[in-house]
């Protein structure tokens, strides 16, 4: 009897989803053998379901995508553009980048973002540390060295994103934080004993009590799958690590997470679930949210961390804001209609720049030298 069909190739595995095409990869998240087309479909559908189940967006929203030029933000921009078109989200999407002023790193990655602007047809806004704070990261590292530089960059970048989002008048900022990033943050907050951040780091929407909320559509998406998606789709992204972060504390947590993933892939999601299930004792005193007396940014202290760090830089005392601060004691004085603040930070008294209430910038004051 003649065979009705052609014999299958020896050793070829079929996709476990469509059972027709040859499997091209093994999903890191589930270890399923899957073809490229089905991988694209399930990858995008999982993100779509996360968006729907958590009500991340509503029709008419203006959404800024935090764009660094790296794999996460590039894939986020591409996938959100596709899903917005395919499912009629009705969103106005923008790319928002922060130029930290790192020669040989950020200048190159911003060229990638500018190409993404043309490739995806999304308007791009770039805000820089130099314009906002009067300093670049190159200048900061030259003053403080490679220790604690990530503290300055992280604090300034978070505030810079909010300022850029305010300029764009968006309703929300979408960031490319993936499941690996969130699991790392859970571990870091446990190691640091940072109860306040531990209670919110697993939230898919944060900053709802601030000027502009942020959301993480990739909360349940593995970093390896993002890399695979970008590779197979041939997306244009920048893959070099920051030249100033080889010894960052987060890197040790990242290596630990990778070791766990090799043993048990589901460990990443389990750590996130553990972070979600933590219950904070009712006797634990949590910081009260307020606003910075100097720049108007959200802060649990009289001065926000950015202003404390910036004042240290401007006074030639870069370690002024490093570590746990002891409270800010303030006595306001009025001089020719201007407010002059005398502050004590970690026991050191200094007089800040004059602040004119008319110089407010979308709810923030511009911090300059």
Buried (B, 14 or more C-beta within 10 A) or exposed (E): EEEEEEEEEEEEBBBBBEEEBEBBBBBBBBEBBBBBBBBBBBBBEBBBEBBEEBEBBEEEBBBBBBBBBBBBBBBBBBBBBBBBEEEEBEBBBBBBBBBBBBEEBBEEBBEBBBBBBEBBEBEBBBBBBBBBBBBBBBBBBEEBEEEBBBBBBEBBBBBBBBBBBBBBEBBBBBBBBBBBBBBBBBBBBBEEEEBBEBBEBBBBBBBEEBBBBBBBBBBBBBBBBBBBBBEBBEBBBBEEEBBBBEEBEBBBBBEEBBEBBEEEBEBBBEBBEBBBEEEEEEEEEEEEEEBBBBBBBBBBBBBBBBBBBBBBBBEEBBEBBBEEBEEBEBEEEEEEEEBBBEBBBBEEEBEBBEBEEEEEBBBBBEBEE
